[in-house]
Amino acid sequence: MKHSPTAVVTGGAQGIGLGIARRLLDSEYQVFIWDKDFDAGQEAVSMLATIGDVQFIPCDISKEEQVLDALAQLKSLAGGLDLLVNNAGVANFKSLDDMTLDEWNAVIGTNLTGPFLCSKYCAPLLRESQGAIVNICSTRAHMSEPGTEAYSASKGGVLALTHALAISLGPEVRVNCISPGWIDLSTQKQGIDRNIETHSDADHAQHPVGRIGTPEDIAEMTLFLASEKAGFITGQEIIVDGGMTRKMIYI
């Protein structure tokens, strides 16, 4: 009898990661959420436990020793791993003049070093299972607003890391990334961060598809890229942004 596949979703306690965890559970994955926010992680597991087998392991993915500890716990609880979703990310939008080196390093540490560490140490298990990695990137890897240097640079790094990993880990492990555009995360927050956003008709209408994105949009693409249906896809970026990066905008 075939075992249920196992997935790690970093930053899975809130936002896009929570939506991905929920969708994977719906598809009978065993899901491990790695997140540094202990309270949000506990709340997420309480919320998702009625859907399937989900467990929370506290982990700051920018810290090598914590990634190794989380992996050791995963091995003891599940044994193997079929899917790694490198989703955890932080943003600190500040002007170039005001951003400090420590603040820059904190963003790079979580958004870029974290996926490197998780991929490096999960790779042996993924090779064994012929598994997959899905990195959550961003359309900000291609375009920016003022004051987004650290975040944009980190996501540009994730895009390059994706194709580098695909070459290093292939053919055993496929590696792809998803670049979301404007995603409404307000329904996927925990505790004091929960604040349902309202969007104007103009917010939705500026998207060629006619609406802002949802975590479910990203979760569906994650599930596809993890599946055998995507068996001939690796090293690729899939942009899920309602068409915004293809839209010419004039003022």
HUCORCOR-V397586 format. One record per pair of residues at least 6 apart in sequence whose ideal C-beta (glycine too) atoms are under 6 Angstrom apart, sorted by sequence separation. I is the first residue (numbers start at 0). J is the second residue. D is the distance in whole Angstrom. If there is no record, write none. Layout:
BEGIN
{{I;J;D} {I;J;D}}
END
This chain:
BEGIN
{{10;16;4} {24;30;6} {34;40;5} {47;53;5} {59;65;5} {60;66;6} {223;229;6} {238;244;6} {23;30;5} {58;65;5} {203;210;5} {8;16;5} {32;40;6} {143;151;5} {203;211;6} {11;20;4} {44;53;6} {165;174;4} {185;194;6} {20;30;5} {164;174;4} {185;195;5} {8;19;5} {44;55;5} {58;69;4} {91;102;5} {185;196;4} {8;20;5} {20;32;6} {139;151;5} {56;69;5} {161;174;6} {183;196;6} {198;211;6} {118;132;6} {140;154;4} {40;55;4} {91;106;5} {139;154;5} {140;155;5} {161;176;4} {56;72;5} {6;23;5} {89;106;6} {137;154;4} {220;237;6} {136;154;5} {140;158;5} {220;239;6} {12;32;6} {37;57;5} {89;109;5} {114;134;6} {11;32;4} {136;157;5} {6;28;5} {12;34;4} {88;110;5} {136;158;5} {217;239;6} {11;34;6} {24;47;6} {29;52;4} {30;53;5} {31;54;5} {32;55;5} {33;56;5} {134;157;5} {216;239;6} {3;27;5} {4;28;5} {5;29;5} {6;30;5} {7;31;5} {8;32;6} {9;33;5} {10;34;6} {12;36;5} {35;59;4} {31;56;6} {33;58;4} {3;29;5} {7;33;6} {13;39;5} {17;43;6} {24;50;4} {87;113;6} {12;39;4} {24;51;4} {60;87;5} {134;161;5} {187;214;5} {12;40;4} {183;211;5} {24;53;6} {85;114;4} {212;241;6} {181;211;5} {182;212;4} {183;213;6} {12;43;4} {85;117;6} {208;241;4} {208;242;6} {206;241;4} {207;242;3} {33;69;5} {206;243;6} {83;121;5} {179;217;5} {207;246;6} {136;176;4} {138;178;5} {177;217;6} {80;121;6} {137;178;5} {31;73;6} {111;153;5} {129;171;6} {130;172;6} {131;173;5} {132;174;4} {133;175;6} {134;176;4} {135;177;6} {136;178;4} {138;180;5} {106;149;4} {110;153;4} {177;220;5} {80;124;4} {106;150;6} {79;124;6} {80;125;6} {111;156;4} {126;171;4} {103;149;5} {107;153;5} {118;164;6} {126;172;6} {61;108;4} {81;128;5} {106;153;5} {125;172;5} {61;109;5} {82;130;6} {79;128;5} {81;130;4} {82;131;5} {83;132;5} {84;133;5} {85;134;5} {86;135;4} {175;224;5} {66;116;5} {70;120;5} {9;60;5} {61;112;6} {66;117;6} {61;113;5} {94;146;5} {60;113;3} {63;116;6} {93;146;6} {95;148;6} {66;120;6} {92;146;5} {92;147;6} {60;117;6} {178;236;6} {174;233;6} {90;150;5} {173;233;4} {175;235;5} {176;236;5} {177;237;5} {178;238;5} {179;239;5} {180;240;3} {180;241;6} {177;239;6} {180;243;5} {169;233;6} {19;84;6} {165;233;4} {165;234;3} {16;86;4} {5;77;5} {162;234;4} {5;79;6} {5;80;5} {5;81;5} {6;82;4} {7;83;5} {8;84;5} {9;85;6} {10;86;5} {4;81;4} {9;86;5} {10;87;3} {8;86;6} {9;87;4} {158;236;6} {133;221;5} {133;224;5} {131;225;5} {138;240;5} {138;244;5} {82;225;5} {42;189;5} {39;189;4} {18;187;6} {14;184;4} {17;187;5} {14;187;5} {13;187;6} {13;188;5} {13;189;5} {18;214;3} {22;218;4} {26;222;6} {18;215;6} {15;214;5} {19;218;5} {18;218;5} {22;222;6} {15;217;5} {19;221;5}}
END
